[in-house]
Amino acid sequence: GEALSAVDALCKKLQEAKEEKRLLKEQNKHLLQALQKMGSAPPTTAAKTPEPLSQDKINEYAKISEQGLVVSAWRSQILKESECVIAKFTDLYLNINKANKELQALAGPISEELDHAKLQRETFQRMFDCSVEDLVKFSVFGHPRALNKILSTLDYWMDQLEFVLEKIDK
């Protein structure tokens, strides 16, 4: 009973983490769009003779600078969100280990199925370590493409988690 309720709790946590990741993906999409907009800002070419800036130009520069601040705020928000997701997954991983240990105590010698699940878990633990590395890169370079890579790794990782949970459930 205890092990099964642990599995139920894991399933619930997995759903919550999925929702969290969906929101994260949505935010990252907005960030990419904002960066594209910034990329399409008119290039400033140095004139041969400096001209006094028109009010329009001043407004334009102020707008570009403002966009930069917005993007920077988005970046730190997204980084915070992604750290939260990573923390949730670490928690899930630890809980799965705990549920597995409880099951082993209940079931005696571990079954072939759980051996397979263990192998899967080790595989995505390695992938998870790589994701954390990507997250560090993302926080240093602040680029949403790095976050996209993390998100797709997390997608794969979640599928693996679901697979393990199904095995444990049986």
VOBAPA-447526 format. One record per residue (C-alpha): residue number from 1; x, y, z. Coordinates in Angstrom, 3 decimals, padded with zeros to 6 digits, m for minus. Layout:
// VOBAPA-447526
   pos          x          y          z
   NUM          X          Y          Z
...
END
This chain:
// VOBAPA-447526
   pos          x          y          z
     1    000.000    000.000    000.000
     2    002.721    002.442    000.983
     3    004.698    001.890   m002.206
     4    001.596    002.276   m004.368
     5    000.620    005.533   m002.689
     6    004.193    006.713   m003.319
     7    003.671    005.897   m007.004
     8    000.363    007.790   m007.021
     9    002.076    010.798   m005.467
    10    004.766    010.578   m008.147
    11    002.162    010.492   m010.923
    12    000.557    013.609   m009.473
    13    003.924    015.356   m009.224
    14    004.729    014.376   m012.785
    15    001.487    016.011   m013.970
    16    002.334    019.196   m012.041
    17    005.836    019.263   m013.474
    18    004.379    018.749   m016.975
    19    002.134    021.782   m016.550
    20    005.059    023.792   m015.194
    21    007.138    022.835   m018.225
    22    004.307    023.712   m020.625
    23    004.185    027.221   m019.135
    24    007.958    027.426   m019.361
    25    007.826    026.536   m023.069
    26    005.195    029.216   m023.619
    27    007.376    031.821   m021.883
    28    010.421    030.834   m023.869
    29    008.404    031.271   m027.088
    30    007.638    034.864   m026.074
    31    011.297    035.432   m025.275
    32    012.394    034.178   m028.701
    33    009.821    036.447   m030.364
    34    011.046    039.428   m028.361
    35    014.636    038.703   m029.349
    36    013.638    038.424   m033.008
    37    011.911    041.795   m032.772
    38    015.052    043.270   m031.280
    39    017.077    041.703   m034.066
    40    014.900    043.486   m036.621
    41    015.437    046.903   m035.016
    42    016.831    049.286   m037.661
    43    020.650    049.186   m037.696
    44    022.332    052.426   m036.718
    45    024.861    053.508   m039.329
    46    027.364    056.202   m038.486
    47    026.745    059.257   m040.651
    48    029.759    061.001   m042.217
    49    028.799    064.233   m040.480
    50    027.048    063.794   m037.123
    51    023.548    065.247   m037.213
    52    021.545    066.377   m034.202
    53    019.154    063.587   m033.163
    54    015.530    064.167   m034.077
    55    012.859    063.531   m031.441
    56    011.764    060.516   m033.528
    57    015.264    059.020   m033.346
    58    015.450    059.670   m029.603
    59    012.070    057.954   m029.139
    60    013.207    055.053   m031.316
    61    016.397    054.541   m029.284
    62    014.439    054.802   m026.028
    63    012.063    052.123   m027.318
    64    014.927    049.783   m028.291
    65    016.558    050.314   m024.904
    66    013.225    049.621   m023.174
    67    012.817    046.390   m025.167
    68    016.273    045.383   m023.999
    69    015.230    045.834   m020.371
    70    012.043    043.823   m020.931
    71    013.995    040.977   m022.536
    72    016.517    041.039   m019.714
    73    013.680    040.806   m017.157
    74    012.140    037.919   m019.138
    75    015.474    036.139   m019.162
    76    015.866    036.231   m015.403
    77    012.215    035.210   m014.924
    78    012.630    032.251   m017.289
    79    015.855    031.232   m015.598
    80    014.060    031.270   m012.239
    81    011.229    029.179   m013.710
    82    013.620    026.674   m015.263
    83    015.498    026.307   m011.970
    84    012.160    025.555   m010.330
    85    011.413    022.871   m012.957
    86    014.878    021.337   m012.513
    87    014.299    021.262   m008.735
    88    010.956    019.505   m009.253
    89    012.586    016.880   m011.439
    90    015.346    016.296   m008.892
    91    012.622    015.783   m006.300
    92    010.799    013.355   m008.607
    93    013.992    011.440   m009.220
    94    014.654    011.063   m005.479
    95    011.053    009.978   m004.896
    96    011.282    007.345   m007.620
    97    014.405    005.965   m005.976
    98    012.564    005.843   m002.645
    99    009.502    004.139   m004.178
   100    011.787    001.613   m005.863
   101    013.528    000.795   m002.579
   102    010.148    000.325   m000.853
   103    009.030   m001.958   m003.669
   104    012.220   m003.995   m003.470
   105    011.645   m004.475    000.253
   106    008.083   m005.639   m000.488
   107    008.839   m007.781   m003.521
   108    012.086   m009.384   m002.377
   109    014.465   m009.999   m005.287
   110    014.080   m007.295   m007.927
   111    012.238   m008.399   m011.073
   112    013.610   m008.177   m014.585
   113    011.151   m005.400   m015.253
   114    012.500   m003.244   m012.420
   115    016.040   m003.959   m013.617
   116    015.026   m002.540   m016.975
   117    013.410    000.461   m015.285
   118    016.606    000.985   m013.271
   119    018.637    001.011   m016.476
   120    016.224    003.541   m017.985
   121    016.544    005.663   m014.860
   122    020.348    005.640   m015.026
   123    020.157    006.656   m018.676
   124    017.948    009.648   m018.048
   125    019.904    010.566   m014.920
   126    022.908    010.980   m017.241
   127    020.750    013.060   m019.583
   128    019.532    015.089   m016.617
   129    023.120    015.851   m015.571
   130    023.726    017.107   m019.095
   131    020.587    019.283   m018.828
   132    021.895    020.919   m015.682
   133    025.101    021.700   m017.569
   134    022.999    023.258   m020.340
   135    021.144    025.279   m017.732
   136    024.441    026.655   m016.439
   137    025.376    027.611   m020.014
   138    021.969    029.230   m020.397
   139    022.432    031.268   m017.225
   140    025.874    032.394   m018.391
   141    024.986    033.232   m021.996
   142    021.288    033.858   m021.378
   143    020.247    032.390   m024.703
   144    016.737    030.918   m025.138
   145    018.043    028.358   m027.655
   146    019.960    026.718   m024.824
   147    016.724    026.628   m022.839
   148    014.946    025.023   m025.799
   149    017.545    022.257   m025.694
   150    016.886    021.766   m021.976
   151    013.137    021.675   m022.583
   152    013.432    018.950   m025.215
   153    015.688    016.960   m022.887
   154    013.070    017.358   m020.164
   155    010.408    016.144   m022.617
   156    012.392    012.962   m023.149
   157    013.073    012.669   m019.450
   158    009.369    012.890   m018.611
   159    008.532    010.132   m021.086
   160    011.132    007.960   m019.393
   161    009.702    008.788   m015.966
   162    006.229    007.804   m017.109
   163    007.619    004.549   m018.468
   164    009.300    003.761   m015.138
   165    006.163    004.662   m013.189
   166    004.089    002.318   m015.374
   167    006.570   m000.495   m014.703
   168    006.467    000.184   m010.970
   169    002.669    000.326   m011.039
   170    002.351   m003.217   m012.461
END
